Amino acid sequence: MPHLTYKIVEHDGGWAYTVNGAFSESFASRAEALAAAKRAAAEQRTPGRTEVIEYETPDGRWHTETAAGSDRPETDVEDKR
């Protein structure tokens, strides 16, 4: 099972969280960014419905697979001060 770590960082004149190289929107305070990261991390752990998904890879090939709603990552939030 994958593991995602949400990290609180200074970003774009404020604060944000980052996960796997992607940044959230900016927040005015570190506390707001931390609260948003905790919400996002909790949402990632929430099971959903099993569904069939289709996606295109960069080489132009289409793939169909079943995404299990119970296959959720483990998450944590890192706030180094």
C-alpha positions in Angstrom: 0.0 0.0 0.0 1.4 3.4 -0.9 2.4 6.0 1.7 1.9 9.7 1.3 3.5 12.4 3.4 2.0 15.9 3.4 4.7 18.4 4.2 4.1 22.0 5.3 6.3 24.5 3.4 6.7 28.2 2.7 5.3 28.8 -0.7 4.3 31.8 -2.9 4.5 34.3 -0.2 2.6 32.2 2.3 2.3 28.6 3.4 1.2 25.4 1.6 1.4 21.7 1.8 3.2 19.5 -0.7 2.8 15.9 -1.5 4.6 14.0 -4.2 6.0 17.2 -5.7 2.6 18.9 -6.0 1.7 22.1 -4.0 -1.6 23.0 -2.6 -3.0 26.5 -2.9 -1.3 29.1 -0.6 -2.5 29.9 2.8 -1.9 33.0 4.9 -0.6 31.1 7.9 1.2 27.9 8.7 -1.7 26.9 10.9 -4.1 27.2 8.0 -1.8 25.1 5.8 -1.4 22.5 8.5 -5.2 22.2 9.0 -5.8 21.9 5.2 -3.1 19.2 5.0 -4.7 17.2 7.8 -8.0 17.4 6.1 -6.5 16.3 2.7 -4.6 13.4 4.4 -7.8 12.2 6.1 -9.7 12.3 2.8 -7.1 10.2 1.1 -7.6 7.5 3.7 -11.4 7.5 3.3 -12.6 4.4 1.3 -14.7 5.0 -1.8 -16.6 3.0 -4.4 -14.8 0.4 -6.6 -15.0 1.7 -10.2 -13.7 1.0 -13.6 -11.4 3.9 -14.8 -9.9 4.7 -18.2 -6.8 6.8 -18.7 -4.4 7.8 -21.4 -0.6 7.5 -20.9 1.9 10.0 -22.4 2.6 7.6 -25.2 -1.1 7.8 -26.3 -2.2 4.4 -25.2 -5.5 4.0 -23.4 -5.8 1.7 -20.4 -8.9 0.4 -18.5 -8.6 -0.9 -15.0 -10.6 -1.4 -11.9 -9.8 1.0 -9.0 -10.7 -0.7 -5.7 -12.4 1.8 -3.4 -10.8 0.1 -0.4 -7.2 0.5 -1.8 -6.4 3.7 0.0 -2.9 5.0 0.9 -1.5 5.5 4.4 -0.9 9.2 5.1 0.8 11.4 7.6 1.5 15.1 7.9 5.0 16.5 8.5 5.4 20.0 10.0 9.0 20.7 10.7 9.4 24.0 12.5 
